[in-house]
């Protein structure tokens, strides 16, 4: 009897502890709750910071007892990704809501960082206004949605009309082939040897800028893909890969691009936007549709005359073959952390930050291509800058980076190949062979195909 009594007491104690723990894990009526929001902010990228500050004020006013803890990370894209990944490792530092580069969605899903949102999106009426193609950017390998896109972009050639006119190049300028680009760049160099005629990023320092505003514009214009979607394998040995490296070699060898030392500076883009183009020291650069955000009022490098002085051209295919032009698209999204203790509140904040009002403000201030149909049709969006129509038309011919978990490693291998070529360490053929070997080592023979 005494033993049974002691067991009963022990059992009662355990139940009491469990009940206490259960109660303590649930927010009490007077208990403060906090939503931690991690995102990128730089001197030139403040549009999201503004959106989040507005959303925080709105959200806290509507949700008594809830605090939104905004934690901006001052870093470039690559460093931001590294710091975010470090924060994700512990439940104590992991964010509830965070800013996510869409090309990392699948690898981050595999790493266990992102919460699956399908059931929550099903109850959000605004989800129906999002472009179906844009929705796919947040999809994991299992078909579920793990991130909600903020906007997308395209790539084009941005050129200084005054600089081109001085070299005798008629504007509007629209090269039809790669040779047309080289021909114009050589004319610019001959007219003013101090100019940077044509900029394309290369090397590891500029990270995804190297591939999105550089190598892929070339590669996808040859008809050779980086990845075969039908075979689900990485493409090796393509002539287009070597031809693309050869174009970069020509551009840099003939000093038609920036000096290699500048190319290997992670901040070279600041000179492109803040000095060389506004000051008439550069003919053209390949950049994203967001370029006007740097020059418009409130931008990092305000340039009142940019709308009159700048022009935009489509990047041509190698020989002018169909479809005649090429572009790359990326974009960023918002995600809910898999380690969040307040999933419902976190998602509710996400939807507040991505309301039509906030999405419109972000797309206009950051010169993004809208992914919400109601934003795309808004007069304020359509009048945001004089280039909206031109860069939006490129969506018809754009390409997206392979949405695979191993893509980030492949991207680095491409960046290394471009750096080896522009610095003269390897020939295009040698750098392409090095790339092939790296990819085989990274993914294995079963996941590559020769084309």
N, C-alpha and C positions, 0 to 999 in steps of 0.2 A: 504493500500500500504506500509506504513512504517513497519507494522508488518510483511508482506510478505518479505520485504527487509531484516529485521533483521533475519528472519528464513533462508533466502538464505545465508546471511553472516555466520550465525552459521553453516549451513550445509557445506559451503565452508571450514570453519575452521576445522571441523571434518574430512572432506576428506583430507585436507592438512596434518593433524596430522597422519592419517592412512597411507597416502603415505609416510610420513617421517619415520614412524615406520617400514613400509615394507622395505624401502630402508636401514634403519639402521640394520635390521635383516639379510640382505644379505651381505656376505663378500665383501668389496670393493677391487678393484684391488691392492691397496697398503696396504690393511689391513692385519696384521699378524694373522695367524690362528695357534691354538695349539691343539695337540692331547694328552690327558692325559692318560698315561699307568700305571696301577697299577698291581703289581705282587709281588710274594714272593721271598725273598732272605735270605739265612742264611749262616753261616760259612761253612756249608757242601753242600749247594745248590746254586751254582753260574752259572750253565749252562744256565739258562734262561736269567740271567742278561747279559751274554756275547752275546747271540742271539739278545736281544733287543738293545744293544749298537751298534751292527753291523747293525741291521735293521734301527735304527734311522739315522745312518750316510748315509746309502743307500737311505732311504726315503726322507730325507731332501735335498739331492743332486738332487733328481729327481722331487721334488715338491717345487719350489721356494716360499718363503713366509710362509712356514709351519714349525712349530717347534714341535718336539716330546718331551713331558715332561715326562721323566721316573721317576716314584715314587715307588721305591722298598720298601716293608714293611719287616722289620727285625723281623720275628716271626715264631714260629712253626705253624703247619697246623691249629690247632684249633684257636690260637690267630689271625692268618692271616684271617681266615674266619670271626671272630668277627669284626676285624678292617675294612675289606672290606664291611661287611654289614652296619657298621656305616657310611662309606663313601657314600654308595648308597642312604642314606636317603634324601640327599639334592642335587638338581641339581648343586649347587656350588662346591660340593666335589665329586660327582659321576664321575667315570672314563669313558673315551670313549672306551678304550680297557682294558680288565683285564684277569687275570689268574684265572681259575675257576676249582674247584674240580668237576669231572663229577658226583659224587653222590649227589651234591647239585643243579644240573641243574634244575630239575623239581620244587624243592621248591623255587628256586630263580626266575624261570619263574612265578610261582604263586605270588611271592612277587613283580613282575613288574620290576626286575632288568635287564633282558636280552632282547636284540632286536632280533626279528625273522629274520633269515638270508636267507631263502629259495630263495627269488628273487635275492639276490646278489650272492649266491652260483651258481645259474643257469648260471651266466655269467663268472664264474671262471673256466677255463679249468682244472686246477690242481685238482679240487674236484673229478674228475673221477679216480684219482690215489689212493684215500683213500679207505681203506678196508671197506666193507659194514657193518661189525659187529662193527667196531670202530665208524662209522658215527652215529650209534644208541645211542652212549653214550651222544651225544649232543641233543637228541630229547626230546621235551616236550610232555605233555599229549595229545596235539592236533595233534601230528604227525609232527610238524614243527621242523626244526633244529635251535637251539639257540646257539650252541657252536661248535667249530672245534677242534677235538682232536689233541694233540701234540704227544702223544705216549701212549702206554699201558705197562702193566707189568704183571708178574706172581709171585707166591710165591713158594719157595722151601726150603729145609733144606740145609744150608751152614755149612760144618763141616771142622775142622782142621785135616788133614790127619795124621800129626805127633802125635797129642794128642791121636787120636783113635788107632794108631799103638802101642803106649806105653802101652795102656790098653789091648792089645791083640785082638783088633777088626780089622778084615781084611778090607782093602780098595781096590777098591771102595766099599763103604758101601751103601746098599739100603734096608732099613727096609720095610717089607711087611705088617706089622700090627702095631697097637698101642703098643701091648705088645713087639714087637721087639725094639721099641724106648725106652721103659722103661727098658728093659733088657740091652741095650747098655749103657743107662745112669747110671744104677746101677754098671756096670762094670767100667765105668769111675770114679765114686765116690769111689769105692773100691780101685782103682789103685792110686788115688790122691784125698784125702778128701778136699783139698783146691780148687779143680776145680769147675767151674759151668758146670755140664755135658750137660744140654740141656735147652736152653732158649726158652720160649714162653711168649710173652707179656700178661699181664693181668692188670685189673684195669682201672680207669678213666684217670689217668695221661698220658698214652700213646695213648689215643683217638682212632682214627681209626686203629692205629697200633695194638691195643689190639684185635680188631675183624678180621682185614685182615691178620695179621701175627700170629694170635692166635686162637681165638674161632671158626671162620668160617672154618678154616682148619680142625678142628675136626667135627663140626656140619655137614658140607656137605659131610664128609667122612662116616657119619652114614646113609646117604640116606634121612635124614630129612631136609627139606628146612626151611629157616627162613620165607619165604613168598611163598604162593601158587599162581603161576602165572595164573593157570587155573581158580582158584576160586576168584582171586584178593583179597585174605584175608591173614592176618598174622596167622601163624601156632602156636598154643599153645598146651601145654601138651604132646609134643613129647618125647619119651624115649631118642632119640638122643640128645636132649638139655641137659637132666640131665646127660647122659653118658659123654658128652663133659665137663661139669663142674666137674664130678668125675675124669676125666683124669687130669685136672688142679690141683685138690685137691691132688691127688696122687703125681704129679710132685713137688708141693710145700711142701707138708707135709713131704716127704722123702728127702727134701733139694737137689733135683736134678735140680731145677731151681735156679734163682737168689733169694736172700733174699727178702722177701716181701717189706722191706723198699726200696730196689733198684727198685723193680717192680713199686712202687708208685712214683718214681722219673721220671718226664717227660723227663729228659735227659739221662735215662739209656741206650738208643741206642748209645750214644757217647762212653760209656764204652765198649759196645759190639763191635763196629767197630774200635774204636781207641785204646783199651787196651786189653780186654780179648781174642779176637780171634788172633790178631797179636802176642801177648805175650805168647800164648799157655796156657791161663788160662781158656779157655772155650772149650768144646768139639764141640757143635753145636748150631745153632740158626735157627729159622724159620724167613726168611726175603725175601725181594723182589728181583726180577731179577736185580734191580738197584744196588745191593750190591757192585759189582766191581767198581762203580763210586767213592766210598769212598777211595779205595785202589790204583787205578791206578794213573799214573803220573798226577799231577795237582789236585788230589783229596784231601779231607780234612785230610785223614789219610793215606798218601802215604805208601805203603807197597810193596817194589819191589818183595818180594817173594810170594805174594798172589797167583799167578797163579800156582805155584808149591805146595804150602802148603795147599791150600783150595780145597775142593771137593764139589760137589752139588748132592743132592739126592732128589727124588720126595717124597712128603708127602703121606704116604699110607692111604688107607681107613681103617676103624676100624678093620675089620677082614680080610682084603685083598680081599674083594668082588669087583666085577667089578665096575668101570674100573681099580681098583687097586691103583689108585693115584688120588690126588685132588689138586686143586690150586684155588686161588682167583686172580682176576684181577681188577684193578682200572685204574686210569689215570687222567690226567689233560687236560684242553682244554683252548682255548682262546675264549673270547666272546666280543661282542660289547654292551656297556651299553645302556639300553632303554632310558636313559635321555640325550644321546649325541645330540649335536647340529650340529655335522658334521658326520652323519652316513656314507656317501660315503667315506670320507677321513679315517674314523676309520676302515672301512672294508678294504680299500686299504692298510692301514698299517698292518692290521692283515695278509693279504695275502703276504705282503713283509716278515714279520717275519716268515711265515710258508712256504716259498719257499723250493724247494728241498734242496738247499744248506744249509739253516738255519735249516731245519728239520733234515738233516743228522748230522750236528754239534751237535744239541741238543740231538739226540738219542745216539750218540757215547759218548759224554761227560757225559751224565746222565745215561748211560747204560739202555736206554729205548728200548722196543720192538717196532719196526717201525710200523706205521699205514698207511704209504704211500708205495705202491708197488714198486715204483721206488727207494725208500730209502732201502727197505728190500732186494732188489736185488743188491745193490751197494757193490762192493768188500770192500770198506772202512768200511761199516757197518758190513759185515760178519766177518771181521777180527778185530773188535773192542776189543773183549776180548775172552778168551778161553771158556767161558760158554754160549755164545750167542745161540748156537744150542740147548743146553740142556734146557735152560729156555724158549726158543721159542717153543719147542715141547710141553710144558705144556698148550699152548693155546687150544689144542684139548680137554682138560678135565677141563678147567677153569670155574669158576662161577663169576658172577658179582653181586654186591650188588643190592637189589631191587631199581629200579629207580622210587621211589614214593616220593611225597612231605613230607610224614610223616616219611621217613626213618631216618633222623638225630636223631629224638627223640627215635626211636626204638633202634638205635645203642647205645645211651647213657644208655638205660635200660639194654642192654646186658653187657656193660662195668661194670655197677654197680653190676650185678650178678656175674661176674668173680671176682671182688674185694671183695665182701662179702665172697666168697669161699676161696680165697687164704689167706685172713686175719683171717679165722676161725670164722667169725661172723655168717655165715649161712652154713648149710649143702647144698650139691648140690640140694637135693629135695626142701629144703626151699627157696633157691635162685631162683630155677626155678619157684616155686609158686609165689614168689614176682615179677618175671619178667612177668608172665602171668597176674597178677593183674595190673601191670603198663601199659601193652599194652592195656588191656581192657579199662582202664581209658583214655589212650591217644587217641585211635581210635574209641572206642565204640564197642558194641557187634556185630553190623552188619558187622564189618570189620575183625572179627577173626573167626578161624575155629579150632576145636580140631582134632588132628591127632596123 
